[in-house]
Amino acid sequence: MKFNSRKDILFSFIILRISIFLTGIMILDIVNGKMEKEGYWPLLLVFGVVGLLLWLFFGTNYELSEKDGLIYRSGPFNGKINTDRIIEIIKGKTLWVGFRPATVRKGLIIKYDNRGQ
């Protein structure tokens, strides 16, 4: 079974506003003719950051299978956790530290042992 990540309103607001703001600044510089030859490197960097943010936002999903366990994908980050390694699942809490491939604050926290990842 494959599940798409829920989208939190705060997370959506921050990611989309940052993307629109950075893209708008670059487009205004191009339209106003302020972009010189040296300005193309920051342009590539900004569009790379915006691309990564949007990939994280739209490309986060989870898959449960009997063979592989829990498979997570969040943009360029992915991995899997075998179901026999899962110790505890906490619902409705926010994880403030650690690796967090999610687009919502209060979701599922999966605690598992770290051996053999």
PyMOL commands that set and color helices and strands:
alter all, ss='L'
color gray80, all
select helices_A, chain A and resi 9-31+37-58+83-85
alter helices_A, ss='H'
color red, helices_A
select strands_A, chain A and resi 2-4+60-65+69-74+77-81+86-93+107-112
alter strands_A, ss='S'
color yellow, strands_A
deselect
rebuild
show_as cartoon
